[in-house]
Amino acid sequence: MMYRYHRSRRELNRPPSRCEKNGAWKKWIPRKFPGGLRSPARMSRRARGSLYILTPVVALSLAAWGVNAVMRAMTHSGIFELQEIRLVGLERLNEGDVLKRLRPSSGKTLFDLDLDSLQGALLTEPWIKEVSLRREYPDALSVQVTERHPVAVLAGRQVEAIVDETGAVIEVWPNGGEIPGRWSSLPVIHGIEAVSLKNRDAEAVKSLSSALEILRAAPGTVGQELDLDVGRTDDPRVQRHGVWLRFGSAPFDEKWERFLSVAGEIEHRREGVQEIDLRFPDLVVVR
């Protein structure tokens, strides 16, 4: 018969020694089993730590897979197929011409639309200054258009054109005929070629900038039937009612005020006046 080893009653009733109280006896407990294996308790803690890390990773992966599956199903659903394009802000542009530039979007769902690409296609239209596109679920695309507004006619040697307040060339036609009726009341600018302006020639851009600044500074009472000659950037001139006004350099608003201060008197003796020189401070020279 085998008996289990156990401590004697006397030993069990013995008070703990100083080493046992201080925990020094723990130094003698082997940390590894023969062969270098960790103790079962330490292996269990490691396994539990790995499980704590892997569980949320697996959960997130499954959630992402589920979301992707749902998105794939939605993008191929007929519910979101593009059915309507809503155009807002058109004044001069024809709705059909704008829709032609959006034709590649037909037969697609809202999720398939590349809004940046469609925006770029619309901005190739010279009349469009800005455009904003927005998906309107479940089946519509909203297109907000800001058109350019002509402010002057460029009278070049080969072609004529209209430009907006930023200097962008909107529409071009051959020179040699009358200005189209819808643009006939706009100021006419001489000395700038539309081709040079399109190519962003520095001299042409500077000349047009000066001309537009003069027009912006002009009071409302002056009217729009003006001819500007900016062939010389240092000496821009404006023709009004057959009389040339020489402005020189900016500021132009103060020079317009000086002109208006003598405009009434000049109207009375209009036949004898050919030029009004405003280039000198606080002076109006009439020739």
C-alpha positions as CSV (number, residue, x, y, z in Angstrom):
1,M,0.0,0.0,0.0
2,M,1.3,3.4,-0.9
3,Y,0.9,6.4,1.4
4,R,0.9,9.9,0.3
5,Y,3.6,12.0,1.7
6,H,2.4,14.8,4.0
7,R,3.9,17.0,6.5
8,S,3.6,16.1,10.2
9,R,1.1,17.8,12.4
10,R,4.0,19.4,14.2
11,E,5.5,20.8,11.0
12,L,2.1,22.1,9.9
13,N,1.6,23.9,13.2
14,R,5.1,25.5,13.0
15,P,5.0,29.3,12.6
16,P,6.5,30.5,9.2
17,S,10.1,31.4,9.1
18,R,11.5,34.9,8.3
19,C,12.4,33.9,4.7
20,E,8.9,32.6,4.1
21,K,7.5,35.9,5.5
22,N,9.7,38.0,3.2
23,G,9.0,35.9,0.1
24,A,12.6,35.0,-0.3
25,W,11.6,31.4,-0.8
26,K,10.2,32.3,-4.2
27,K,13.6,32.8,-5.6
28,W,14.1,29.0,-5.3
29,I,11.0,28.2,-7.3
30,P,12.1,27.1,-10.8
31,R,10.8,29.5,-13.6
32,K,11.2,26.9,-16.3
33,F,10.7,23.2,-16.7
34,P,13.5,21.1,-18.1
35,G,14.0,21.8,-21.8
36,G,13.2,25.5,-21.4
37,L,9.4,25.4,-21.5
38,R,7.5,28.0,-19.6
39,S,5.3,27.1,-16.8
40,P,1.7,26.2,-17.6
41,A,0.4,29.3,-15.7
42,R,2.6,31.7,-17.8
43,M,1.6,30.1,-21.1
44,S,-2.1,30.5,-20.2
45,R,-1.6,34.2,-19.5
46,R,0.1,34.7,-22.9
47,A,-2.7,32.8,-24.7
48,R,-5.3,35.0,-23.0
49,G,-3.4,38.2,-24.0
50,S,-3.2,37.0,-27.7
51,L,-6.9,36.2,-27.6
52,Y,-7.7,39.7,-26.3
53,I,-5.8,41.2,-29.2
54,L,-7.0,39.0,-32.0
55,T,-10.7,39.1,-31.1
56,P,-11.3,42.8,-32.0
57,V,-9.1,42.4,-35.1
58,V,-11.2,39.6,-36.3
59,A,-14.4,41.4,-35.4
60,L,-13.3,44.5,-37.4
61,S,-12.3,42.4,-40.4
62,L,-15.7,40.7,-40.4
63,A,-17.5,44.1,-40.1
64,A,-15.4,45.6,-43.0
65,W,-16.2,42.6,-45.1
66,G,-19.9,43.0,-44.4
67,V,-19.9,46.7,-45.2
68,N,-18.1,46.0,-48.5
69,A,-20.6,43.3,-49.4
70,V,-23.5,45.7,-48.7
71,M,-21.9,48.5,-50.7
72,R,-21.3,46.2,-53.6
73,A,-24.9,45.2,-53.6
74,M,-26.1,48.8,-53.4
75,T,-23.9,50.1,-56.2
76,H,-25.3,47.4,-58.5
77,S,-28.9,48.0,-57.5
78,G,-31.2,49.6,-60.0
79,I,-32.6,51.8,-57.2
80,F,-29.6,54.2,-57.5
81,E,-29.4,54.2,-61.3
82,L,-29.2,57.8,-62.6
83,Q,-32.6,58.9,-63.9
84,E,-32.6,62.7,-63.8
85,I,-30.1,65.6,-64.2
86,R,-31.2,68.8,-62.7
87,L,-29.6,71.9,-64.2
88,V,-29.7,75.2,-62.3
89,G,-28.3,78.6,-63.2
90,L,-28.5,78.5,-67.0
91,E,-29.2,81.9,-68.6
92,R,-27.6,82.0,-72.1
93,L,-26.5,78.4,-72.4
94,N,-28.7,75.8,-74.0
95,E,-29.7,73.0,-71.7
96,G,-29.2,70.4,-74.5
97,D,-25.6,71.5,-75.0
98,V,-24.8,71.1,-71.3
99,L,-26.4,67.7,-71.2
100,K,-24.2,66.6,-74.1
101,R,-21.1,67.2,-72.0
102,L,-22.7,65.0,-69.3
103,R,-23.6,62.2,-71.6
104,P,-20.9,59.7,-70.4
105,S,-22.8,59.6,-67.1
106,S,-25.9,58.0,-68.6
107,G,-26.6,54.4,-67.6
108,K,-24.6,54.6,-64.4
109,T,-25.6,54.6,-60.7
110,L,-24.9,57.6,-58.5
111,F,-22.1,55.6,-56.9
112,D,-20.3,55.2,-60.3
113,L,-20.3,58.9,-61.1
114,D,-16.9,60.6,-61.1
115,L,-17.9,64.1,-60.1
116,D,-14.4,65.6,-60.7
117,S,-14.3,64.3,-64.2
118,L,-17.8,65.6,-65.0
119,Q,-16.9,69.0,-63.5
120,G,-13.8,69.2,-65.7
121,A,-15.9,68.3,-68.8
122,L,-18.4,71.2,-68.0
123,L,-15.6,73.7,-67.4
124,T,-14.4,73.2,-71.0
125,E,-17.5,75.2,-72.0
126,P,-16.3,78.9,-72.3
127,W,-19.5,80.3,-71.0
128,I,-19.3,78.3,-67.7
129,K,-17.3,80.1,-65.0
130,E,-18.0,77.7,-62.1
131,V,-20.0,74.5,-61.6
132,S,-21.0,72.4,-58.6
133,L,-22.3,68.8,-58.8
134,R,-24.1,67.0,-56.0
135,R,-25.7,63.5,-55.8
136,E,-29.3,63.6,-54.8
137,Y,-30.3,60.1,-53.8
138,P,-31.8,57.9,-54.9
139,D,-31.5,58.7,-58.6
140,A,-30.8,62.4,-59.4
141,L,-27.7,64.5,-60.1
142,S,-27.9,68.3,-59.3
143,V,-25.7,70.6,-61.4
144,Q,-25.4,74.2,-60.3
145,V,-23.9,76.4,-63.0
146,T,-22.5,79.9,-62.8
147,E,-22.2,81.5,-66.2
148,R,-19.7,84.2,-67.3
149,H,-21.1,87.7,-67.9
150,P,-19.5,89.7,-70.8
151,V,-18.3,93.2,-69.9
152,A,-16.4,94.3,-73.1
153,V,-15.7,93.5,-76.7
154,L,-12.1,93.1,-78.0
155,A,-11.6,94.6,-81.4
156,G,-8.6,92.8,-82.7
157,R,-7.1,93.0,-86.2
158,Q,-8.2,89.5,-87.2
159,V,-10.9,88.5,-84.8
160,E,-13.2,90.1,-82.3
161,A,-14.3,88.6,-79.0
162,I,-16.2,89.2,-75.8
163,V,-14.5,88.9,-72.4
164,D,-15.8,88.8,-68.8
165,E,-14.7,90.7,-65.7
166,T,-11.8,88.3,-65.2
167,G,-10.4,88.8,-68.7
168,A,-11.5,85.3,-69.9
169,V,-12.3,85.1,-73.6
170,I,-15.9,83.8,-74.0
171,E,-16.8,84.0,-77.6
172,V,-14.8,84.8,-80.8
173,W,-16.0,85.8,-84.3
174,P,-14.1,87.1,-87.4
175,N,-13.4,90.8,-87.7
176,G,-14.7,92.8,-90.5
177,G,-18.4,93.0,-89.7
178,E,-20.8,94.6,-87.3
179,I,-20.7,93.6,-83.6
180,P,-23.6,91.3,-82.9
181,G,-26.6,93.1,-81.7
182,R,-26.7,91.5,-78.2
183,W,-23.1,92.9,-77.6
184,S,-23.4,96.2,-79.4
185,S,-23.9,98.2,-76.2
186,L,-20.7,96.9,-74.5
187,P,-17.5,99.0,-74.3
188,V,-15.1,98.2,-77.1
189,I,-11.4,97.7,-76.3
190,H,-8.7,98.2,-79.0
191,G,-5.1,97.2,-78.9
192,I,-5.5,93.6,-77.6
193,E,-5.6,90.5,-79.7
194,A,-7.8,87.6,-78.4
195,V,-5.2,85.0,-79.4
196,S,-2.5,86.7,-77.2
197,L,-5.0,86.9,-74.4
198,K,-5.8,83.2,-74.6
199,N,-2.1,82.4,-74.6
200,R,-1.7,84.5,-71.5
201,D,0.7,86.9,-73.1
202,A,2.0,89.2,-70.3
203,E,1.6,92.4,-72.3
204,A,-1.9,91.6,-73.4
205,V,-3.0,90.6,-69.8
206,K,-1.5,93.9,-68.4
207,S,-3.3,96.0,-71.1
208,L,-6.6,94.3,-70.5
209,S,-6.3,94.6,-66.7
210,S,-5.8,98.3,-67.1
211,A,-8.8,98.6,-69.5
212,L,-11.1,96.7,-67.1
213,E,-9.9,98.8,-64.2
214,I,-10.9,102.0,-66.0
215,L,-14.3,100.5,-66.8
216,R,-14.9,99.4,-63.2
217,A,-14.0,102.9,-61.9
218,A,-16.3,104.6,-64.4
219,P,-19.4,106.2,-62.8
220,G,-22.8,104.9,-63.8
221,T,-23.7,108.3,-65.4
222,V,-20.9,107.9,-68.0
223,G,-22.7,105.0,-69.7
224,Q,-21.3,101.9,-71.5
225,E,-20.9,103.2,-75.0
226,L,-17.2,103.7,-74.7
227,D,-14.2,102.9,-76.9
228,L,-10.9,102.2,-75.1
229,D,-7.4,102.2,-76.7
230,V,-4.8,100.4,-74.6
231,G,-2.2,99.9,-77.3
232,R,0.1,101.8,-75.0
233,T,-0.1,100.5,-71.5
234,D,1.4,103.7,-70.1
235,D,-1.2,105.9,-71.8
236,P,-4.6,104.3,-72.0
237,R,-7.3,106.4,-73.6
238,V,-11.1,106.4,-73.6
239,Q,-13.3,107.8,-76.4
240,R,-16.6,109.2,-75.3
241,H,-19.0,111.0,-77.7
242,G,-16.1,111.5,-80.1
243,V,-13.8,113.1,-77.4
244,W,-10.7,111.2,-76.2
245,L,-9.9,111.1,-72.5
246,R,-6.3,110.4,-71.6
247,F,-6.0,108.7,-68.2
248,G,-2.3,107.8,-67.7
249,S,-1.8,105.5,-64.7
250,A,-4.1,104.6,-61.8
251,P,-6.0,105.6,-59.7
252,F,-8.8,106.0,-62.3
253,D,-11.7,106.7,-60.0
254,E,-10.3,110.1,-59.0
255,K,-9.7,111.0,-62.7
256,W,-13.3,110.1,-63.6
257,E,-14.4,112.5,-60.9
258,R,-12.2,115.3,-62.3
259,F,-13.7,114.7,-65.8
260,L,-17.3,114.8,-64.4
261,S,-16.5,118.1,-62.7
262,V,-16.0,119.8,-66.2
263,A,-18.2,117.5,-68.3
264,G,-21.1,119.9,-68.3
265,E,-19.0,122.8,-69.6
266,I,-17.3,120.7,-72.2
267,E,-20.7,119.6,-73.6
268,H,-21.6,123.2,-74.4
269,R,-18.4,123.7,-76.5
270,R,-18.2,120.1,-77.7
271,E,-17.4,120.9,-81.3
272,G,-14.1,122.5,-80.4
273,V,-12.9,119.8,-78.0
274,Q,-10.9,116.8,-79.3
275,E,-9.0,115.7,-76.2
276,I,-9.2,115.9,-72.4
277,D,-6.0,115.2,-70.6
278,L,-6.4,113.9,-67.0
279,R,-2.8,112.6,-66.5
280,F,-1.7,115.6,-64.4
281,P,-2.7,115.8,-60.7
282,D,-5.6,118.2,-59.9
283,L,-5.6,119.4,-63.6
284,V,-8.0,119.0,-66.5
285,V,-6.3,120.0,-69.8
286,V,-8.7,120.5,-72.6
287,R,-7.4,120.6,-76.2
